């Protein structure tokens, strides 16, 4: 299925496909950017030349739930071992190798295990450059990822990489535990692998990223909060927005966001699935719950297209100035 919508004043069409390399008739020669949802807050963004991952987490361990509650995995035939905070954080390298085919860059929003656990192995196996906070980079240093592959940021940077660029946006963590979540912890220097899950989970501050690639401006969040003033003027045409229940702790979360961003042509919810479950488990309760977010976007920004992503299914954006 291919749908075409006008991106308003941006004067280009976004062509949406659900298969790799799918293009609209007449658009074959134009560069296309593909997004692929890895589950949790994980994304693959590629243009056929460069592959950029955001918060890639494919091990999906049977780990502890976030402090907002939740009972963890409730799959009856779950054979995965339970992993506690004091257990060693083990990346499933078979999953990394099968799920992640290529990675040139990895952008990490914050140092929580559901965002960073697989990043050292991805960096080592794919020789990817990792952009993240000092906390995130210290976790990577613990696994002896070469310094040349580490770009440490704090928010405010706007870096050019030739075929694409990345603006680092200061942001906020999801307001878990009914607004009581707070952490100023940072992973210290001189950690030595293997790390426990707890050592992989000091937030270290939270960032968002604006990726400019193939004529698109793709804004990616890793959670359910933002700093409104940091978003003014970004004008993304594609926004990957945290859509978990904790967003409801925020005043007019979706409305303020749509206005600050200038009503992006395409919104895709992220970090809305139950990441404590294996990929094979049903996500139906989460799929049902995210429909409310879809309605919030529709109410705030009627011309915006919203796509609830399926795991690993390509969403292809093609640019056209015609
Ligand atoms: Zn987190």
Boltz pocket constraint, residues with backbone or C-beta under 6 A from the ligand:
constraints:
  - pocket:
      binder: B
      contacts: [[A, 110], [A, 112], [A, 173], [A, 222], [A, 223]]
      max_distance: 6.0
